[in-house]
Amino acid sequence: MPNPHTMKHLLVSVFLLTTVPILTDQQETQIIKEITSNTPAENIFIITTDGFRWQEFFTGADTLLLFNEKFTPGRSTMEMMYWAAKAEERRKKLMPFCWNVLVKQGQIFGNRIYDNKMNVANPYAISYPGYNEIFTGSAGYSVSSNRKTNNPNLNILEYLNSKPRYKGKIAAFTSWDVFPYILNEERSGLVVNAGYENIEDDHMTESDRLFNAVQQESVFEKSNTRHDRLTFVAAKEYIQKHRPKIVYIGFGETDEYAHNRRYDLYLQQANEFDRMLAELWHWVQTTPGYKDNTLFIITTDHGRGQKESNWDKHGLFTKGSSQTWLAVMGPGIEPVGEIKKDQQIYQKQLAKTIATLLGERFQPGLSE
């Protein structure tokens, strides 16, 4: 009789082989044709919020979760803030910048109500594999966990940092402390500030010192994920001082609150994410050098379960975990709004897309 442990691994292997999509060259460039402008961008800001479902992004607060006291304690306040009878109204309440400004100036992908699908191509649907896919274009089996191990794959930020035009003009600020490994800070030489890491700068300002004091002395319960507002403050301070051309800001608290089964806080953090997008876009559009010269690429690393019983979970065997979304806006991006055509795109296409938007060519693979 076969060993049960061996059979389990065999079944998982078969499952993986049948779920990872194989894309042709034409399919790989599908998203590039959809959003690429004819004129290369000068600056790109890539912004993610961890584990934020397409359901809330496109339809606002979920009725089953919002009206469930188990997930939304003291629900009356949340109802007042985020509930409306129509999905279009609910999403505007939850994310007013995205659905009043971004949708009019850019493009939004992933509303499965219209069969416009965006998915991770990796089979694991957890964070490290998701971010690896976004930044390296690789969705293979080698990156399969959230362990703090250096990523062997070449990432698009590292590749661009090797170009004279972008050398030393790229920075990443993230709430999750695993990003120095995902982006292989040790090998790539990128500026990466992650988790509750202090700001370290050759020209420290009073704001830098104050930020370090606040996050080290005022945050009593530190976890692997820094408060998103602190990540935002650190990133914005760096941008104002150093004027990088390519910035990645990775927020994490939407995923944290979902895992804690606090739908109320999950919604609040999504709303906070939208406010930070609005604040950053306003700053960009009122700052010489960035005004009308900066693209925003906004997405998430994975989806979540679709039911009351599993919305807080995600992973290989949780249906819905691979379902994501994408928003882009900026100069040269045709403002066609919410894409409603039948379409399938994948996160693994983003690395090449970022390169193409900058007039570069990127080929996924291992770092030499």
FIKOLPA-237276 format. One record per residue (C-alpha): x, y, z; residue number from 1; chain. Coordinates in nm, 2 decimals, always signed. Example, Ala and Ser with C-alpha at 12.3 -4.5 7.8 and 13.67 -1.06 7.14 Angstrom:
<fibas>
xx:yy:zz:num:chaine
+1.23:-0.45:+0.78:1:A
+1.37:-0.11:+0.71:2:A
</fibas>
This chain:
<fibas>
xx:yy:zz:num:chaine
+0.00:+0.00:+0.00:1:A
+0.14:+0.34:-0.09:2:A
+0.29:+0.56:+0.19:3:A
+0.02:+0.83:+0.28:4:A
+0.29:+1.09:+0.32:5:A
+0.43:+1.02:-0.03:6:A
+0.08:+1.02:-0.18:7:A
+0.01:+1.36:-0.03:8:A
+0.32:+1.51:-0.18:9:A
+0.24:+1.35:-0.51:10:A
-0.11:+1.49:-0.52:11:A
+0.02:+1.84:-0.43:12:A
+0.28:+1.81:-0.72:13:A
+0.01:+1.71:-0.97:14:A
-0.21:+2.00:-0.85:15:A
+0.08:+2.25:-0.90:16:A
+0.15:+2.12:-1.25:17:A
-0.21:+2.17:-1.35:18:A
-0.26:+2.52:-1.20:19:A
+0.04:+2.72:-1.31:20:A
-0.05:+2.89:-1.64:21:A
+0.19:+2.87:-1.93:22:A
+0.17:+3.19:-2.14:23:A
+0.28:+3.24:-2.50:24:A
+0.49:+3.54:-2.59:25:A
+0.18:+3.71:-2.73:26:A
-0.01:+3.65:-2.41:27:A
+0.28:+3.78:-2.21:28:A
+0.26:+4.11:-2.38:29:A
-0.12:+4.14:-2.37:30:A
-0.12:+4.37:-2.07:31:A
+0.17:+4.58:-2.21:32:A
-0.04:+4.66:-2.52:33:A
-0.33:+4.74:-2.30:34:A
-0.17:+5.01:-2.09:35:A
+0.16:+5.12:-2.24:36:A
+0.20:+5.47:-2.37:37:A
+0.41:+5.56:-2.67:38:A
+0.63:+5.80:-2.47:39:A
+0.84:+5.63:-2.19:40:A
+0.77:+5.75:-1.84:41:A
+1.02:+5.95:-1.64:42:A
+0.91:+5.82:-1.30:43:A
+0.71:+5.52:-1.18:44:A
+0.56:+5.47:-0.83:45:A
+0.46:+5.10:-0.76:46:A
+0.22:+5.08:-0.47:47:A
+0.07:+4.76:-0.32:48:A
-0.16:+4.68:-0.03:49:A
-0.13:+4.32:+0.09:50:A
-0.41:+4.06:+0.05:51:A
-0.68:+4.31:-0.05:52:A
-0.97:+4.13:-0.22:53:A
-1.11:+4.23:-0.56:54:A
-1.46:+4.20:-0.41:55:A
-1.41:+4.51:-0.18:56:A
-1.21:+4.70:-0.44:57:A
-1.49:+4.67:-0.70:58:A
-1.80:+4.64:-0.49:59:A
-1.72:+4.79:-0.16:60:A
-1.81:+4.64:+0.18:61:A
-1.93:+4.28:+0.16:62:A
-2.28:+4.24:+0.30:63:A
-2.22:+3.90:+0.46:64:A
-1.92:+4.03:+0.65:65:A
-2.03:+4.39:+0.73:66:A
-2.35:+4.27:+0.90:67:A
-2.18:+3.99:+1.09:68:A
-2.10:+4.10:+1.45:69:A
-1.83:+3.83:+1.46:70:A
-1.62:+4.01:+1.20:71:A
-1.76:+4.36:+1.24:72:A
-1.81:+4.44:+1.61:73:A
-2.01:+4.76:+1.67:74:A
-2.12:+4.74:+1.31:75:A
-2.34:+5.05:+1.31:76:A
-2.05:+5.29:+1.26:77:A
-1.91:+5.08:+0.98:78:A
-2.26:+5.07:+0.82:79:A
-2.28:+5.45:+0.84:80:A
-1.94:+5.49:+0.68:81:A
-1.93:+5.22:+0.42:82:A
-2.28:+5.08:+0.34:83:A
-2.50:+5.17:+0.04:84:A
-2.75:+4.97:-0.15:85:A
-2.55:+4.98:-0.48:86:A
-2.20:+4.84:-0.53:87:A
-2.09:+5.16:-0.72:88:A
-2.19:+5.37:-0.42:89:A
-2.03:+5.13:-0.17:90:A
-1.69:+5.13:-0.34:91:A
-1.69:+5.51:-0.36:92:A
-1.75:+5.53:+0.01:93:A
-1.47:+5.28:+0.08:94:A
-1.21:+5.41:-0.17:95:A
-1.32:+5.76:-0.29:96:A
-0.99:+5.85:-0.46:97:A
-0.98:+5.53:-0.67:98:A
-1.35:+5.56:-0.78:99:A
-1.37:+5.94:-0.82:100:A
-1.03:+6.03:-0.95:101:A
-0.82:+5.73:-1.06:102:A
-1.11:+5.58:-1.26:103:A
-1.14:+5.90:-1.46:104:A
-0.77:+5.94:-1.53:105:A
-0.64:+5.59:-1.56:106:A
-0.74:+5.22:-1.61:107:A
-0.86:+4.96:-1.36:108:A
-0.84:+4.58:-1.43:109:A
-0.98:+4.28:-1.25:110:A
-1.36:+4.32:-1.21:111:A
-1.47:+3.96:-1.24:112:A
-1.83:+4.06:-1.27:113:A
-1.75:+4.15:-1.63:114:A
-1.51:+3.85:-1.67:115:A
-1.22:+4.08:-1.66:116:A
-0.98:+3.86:-1.46:117:A
-0.64:+3.92:-1.30:118:A
-0.47:+3.64:-1.12:119:A
-0.14:+3.54:-0.97:120:A
+0.03:+3.28:-1.19:121:A
+0.21:+3.12:-0.90:122:A
+0.02:+2.83:-0.73:123:A
+0.08:+2.93:-0.37:124:A
-0.12:+3.26:-0.34:125:A
+0.08:+3.38:-0.04:126:A
+0.29:+3.69:+0.00:127:A
+0.65:+3.61:-0.09:128:A
+0.56:+3.42:-0.40:129:A
+0.32:+3.70:-0.50:130:A
+0.57:+3.98:-0.47:131:A
+0.84:+3.76:-0.63:132:A
+0.60:+3.73:-0.93:133:A
+0.53:+4.10:-0.94:134:A
+0.89:+4.21:-0.94:135:A
+1.07:+3.92:-1.12:136:A
+0.81:+3.80:-1.36:137:A
+0.88:+3.45:-1.23:138:A
+0.59:+3.23:-1.11:139:A
+0.77:+2.89:-1.07:140:A
+0.79:+2.66:-0.78:141:A
+1.13:+2.77:-0.63:142:A
+0.97:+3.05:-0.42:143:A
+0.71:+2.87:-0.22:144:A
+0.70:+3.01:+0.13:145:A
+0.73:+3.33:+0.33:146:A
+1.07:+3.24:+0.48:147:A
+1.34:+3.50:+0.50:148:A
+1.56:+3.37:+0.23:149:A
+1.73:+3.58:-0.04:150:A
+1.55:+3.57:-0.37:151:A
+1.77:+3.41:-0.64:152:A
+1.56:+3.57:-0.92:153:A
+1.65:+3.90:-1.08:154:A
+1.40:+4.17:-1.00:155:A
+1.30:+4.46:-1.22:156:A
+1.41:+4.72:-0.96:157:A
+1.76:+4.56:-0.95:158:A
+1.77:+4.54:-1.33:159:A
+1.68:+4.91:-1.36:160:A
+1.93:+5.00:-1.09:161:A
+2.21:+4.86:-1.32:162:A
+2.11:+5.13:-1.58:163:A
+2.30:+5.46:-1.56:164:A
+1.96:+5.65:-1.59:165:A
+1.83:+5.49:-1.27:166:A
+2.14:+5.41:-1.07:167:A
+2.09:+5.52:-0.72:168:A
+1.75:+5.66:-0.80:169:A
+1.53:+5.37:-0.68:170:A
+1.39:+5.31:-0.34:171:A
+1.15:+5.07:-0.16:172:A
+0.97:+5.13:+0.16:173:A
+0.76:+4.85:+0.30:174:A
+0.56:+4.76:+0.61:175:A
+0.65:+4.39:+0.59:176:A
+1.00:+4.31:+0.71:177:A
+1.06:+4.03:+0.45:178:A
+1.12:+4.26:+0.16:179:A
+1.49:+4.29:+0.21:180:A
+1.50:+3.92:+0.11:181:A
+1.23:+3.94:-0.16:182:A
+1.42:+4.22:-0.34:183:A
+1.76:+4.07:-0.23:184:A
+1.89:+4.40:-0.08:185:A
+2.22:+4.23:-0.01:186:A
+2.29:+4.15:-0.38:187:A
+2.09:+4.43:-0.55:188:A
+2.22:+4.72:-0.35:189:A
+1.88:+4.88:-0.36:190:A
+1.76:+5.12:-0.09:191:A
+1.51:+4.91:+0.11:192:A
+1.35:+5.02:+0.43:193:A
+1.12:+4.75:+0.58:194:A
+0.94:+4.67:+0.89:195:A
+1.04:+4.87:+1.20:196:A
+1.38:+4.96:+1.04:197:A
+1.52:+5.31:+1.13:198:A
+1.58:+5.56:+0.86:199:A
+1.96:+5.57:+0.79:200:A
+2.08:+5.86:+0.58:201:A
+2.41:+6.04:+0.52:202:A
+2.22:+6.36:+0.57:203:A
+1.98:+6.30:+0.86:204:A
+1.72:+6.56:+0.91:205:A
+1.52:+6.65:+1.22:206:A
+1.22:+6.47:+1.06:207:A
+1.43:+6.15:+1.01:208:A
+1.54:+6.15:+1.38:209:A
+1.19:+6.22:+1.50:210:A
+1.05:+5.93:+1.28:211:A
+1.31:+5.69:+1.43:212:A
+1.22:+5.80:+1.78:213:A
+0.84:+5.76:+1.71:214:A
+0.86:+5.41:+1.57:215:A
+1.11:+5.28:+1.82:216:A
+0.97:+5.44:+2.14:217:A
+0.60:+5.49:+2.07:218:A
+0.50:+5.16:+1.91:219:A
+0.48:+4.91:+2.20:220:A
+0.38:+4.60:+2.01:221:A
+0.60:+4.55:+1.71:222:A
+0.53:+4.27:+1.47:223:A
+0.67:+4.17:+1.13:224:A
+0.45:+4.44:+0.98:225:A
+0.50:+4.80:+1.05:226:A
+0.20:+5.03:+1.07:227:A
+0.13:+5.15:+0.72:228:A
+0.11:+5.51:+0.81:229:A
+0.47:+5.50:+0.94:230:A
+0.58:+5.33:+0.61:231:A
+0.41:+5.61:+0.42:232:A
+0.57:+5.89:+0.62:233:A
+0.91:+5.73:+0.58:234:A
+0.86:+5.69:+0.20:235:A
+0.73:+6.04:+0.15:236:A
+1.01:+6.20:+0.35:237:A
+1.27:+6.01:+0.14:238:A
+1.10:+6.11:-0.19:239:A
+1.09:+6.47:-0.09:240:A
+1.46:+6.47:+0.00:241:A
+1.61:+6.25:-0.26:242:A
+1.37:+6.27:-0.56:243:A
+1.40:+5.91:-0.68:244:A
+1.27:+5.81:-1.02:245:A
+1.13:+5.47:-0.92:246:A
+0.96:+5.41:-0.59:247:A
+0.80:+5.10:-0.44:248:A
+0.57:+5.14:-0.14:249:A
+0.44:+4.82:+0.00:250:A
+0.16:+4.84:+0.26:251:A
+0.06:+4.54:+0.47:252:A
-0.21:+4.60:+0.73:253:A
-0.51:+4.50:+0.51:254:A
-0.37:+4.15:+0.53:255:A
-0.29:+4.17:+0.90:256:A
-0.65:+4.27:+0.99:257:A
-0.80:+4.01:+0.76:258:A
-0.60:+3.73:+0.93:259:A
-0.72:+3.86:+1.26:260:A
-1.08:+3.83:+1.13:261:A
-1.15:+4.20:+1.19:262:A
-1.35:+4.30:+0.89:263:A
-1.41:+4.65:+1.04:264:A
-1.04:+4.72:+1.07:265:A
-0.98:+4.56:+0.73:266:A
-1.22:+4.81:+0.57:267:A
-1.07:+5.10:+0.77:268:A
-0.73:+5.02:+0.65:269:A
-0.85:+5.00:+0.29:270:A
-0.99:+5.34:+0.33:271:A
-0.66:+5.46:+0.48:272:A
-0.48:+5.31:+0.18:273:A
-0.70:+5.51:-0.05:274:A
-0.63:+5.83:+0.15:275:A
-0.25:+5.77:+0.12:276:A
-0.28:+5.72:-0.25:277:A
-0.47:+6.05:-0.28:278:A
-0.22:+6.23:-0.06:279:A
+0.07:+6.10:-0.26:280:A
-0.09:+6.17:-0.60:281:A
-0.17:+6.53:-0.49:282:A
+0.19:+6.58:-0.39:283:A
+0.32:+6.44:-0.71:284:A
+0.09:+6.66:-0.92:285:A
+0.20:+6.97:-0.73:286:A
+0.57:+6.91:-0.74:287:A
+0.80:+7.01:-1.02:288:A
+0.98:+6.71:-1.18:289:A
+0.70:+6.48:-1.09:290:A
+0.40:+6.67:-1.21:291:A
+0.25:+6.52:-1.52:292:A
+0.56:+6.30:-1.54:293:A
+0.48:+6.01:-1.30:294:A
+0.30:+5.69:-1.34:295:A
+0.12:+5.50:-1.06:296:A
+0.09:+5.12:-1.07:297:A
-0.13:+4.99:-0.79:298:A
-0.21:+4.63:-0.71:299:A
-0.21:+4.35:-0.45:300:A
+0.00:+4.03:-0.40:301:A
-0.29:+3.78:-0.37:302:A
-0.66:+3.75:-0.30:303:A
-0.85:+3.57:-0.02:304:A
-1.13:+3.33:+0.04:305:A
-1.48:+3.41:-0.09:306:A
-1.69:+3.29:+0.20:307:A
-1.77:+3.38:+0.56:308:A
-1.58:+3.07:+0.66:309:A
-1.26:+3.15:+0.48:310:A
-1.24:+3.52:+0.38:311:A
-0.96:+3.56:+0.64:312:A
-0.75:+3.29:+0.47:313:A
-0.55:+3.25:+0.15:314:A
-0.32:+3.00:+0.00:315:A
-0.29:+2.70:-0.23:316:A
-0.63:+2.53:-0.14:317:A
-0.84:+2.84:-0.06:318:A
-1.05:+2.93:-0.36:319:A
-1.03:+3.29:-0.46:320:A
-0.67:+3.34:-0.33:321:A
-0.53:+3.38:-0.68:322:A
-0.77:+3.66:-0.78:323:A
-0.62:+4.01:-0.78:324:A
-0.67:+4.35:-0.95:325:A
-0.46:+4.63:-1.10:326:A
-0.49:+5.01:-1.14:327:A
-0.27:+5.24:-1.35:328:A
-0.27:+5.61:-1.40:329:A
-0.04:+5.88:-1.53:330:A
+0.09:+6.05:-1.84:331:A
+0.04:+5.85:-2.16:332:A
-0.21:+5.61:-2.00:333:A
-0.54:+5.64:-2.19:334:A
-0.81:+5.73:-1.94:335:A
-1.06:+5.46:-2.03:336:A
-1.15:+5.38:-1.67:337:A
-1.28:+5.04:-1.55:338:A
-1.20:+4.77:-1.81:339:A
-1.51:+4.56:-1.87:340:A
-1.41:+4.33:-2.15:341:A
-1.36:+3.95:-2.12:342:A
-0.98:+3.92:-2.05:343:A
-0.73:+3.72:-1.85:344:A
-0.41:+3.88:-1.73:345:A
-0.15:+3.77:-1.47:346:A
+0.07:+3.94:-1.21:347:A
+0.38:+3.79:-1.38:348:A
+0.33:+4.03:-1.67:349:A
+0.39:+4.33:-1.45:350:A
+0.77:+4.32:-1.44:351:A
+0.79:+4.34:-1.82:352:A
+0.52:+4.60:-1.82:353:A
+0.71:+4.83:-1.58:354:A
+1.02:+4.79:-1.80:355:A
+0.83:+4.87:-2.12:356:A
+0.66:+5.18:-1.96:357:A
+1.02:+5.31:-1.90:358:A
+1.13:+5.23:-2.25:359:A
+1.34:+4.93:-2.13:360:A
+1.33:+4.55:-2.19:361:A
+1.34:+4.30:-1.91:362:A
+1.38:+3.93:-1.93:363:A
+1.29:+3.73:-1.62:364:A
+1.54:+3.48:-1.50:365:A
+1.80:+3.41:-1.23:366:A
+2.05:+3.68:-1.13:367:A
+2.39:+3.62:-1.28:368:A
</fibas>
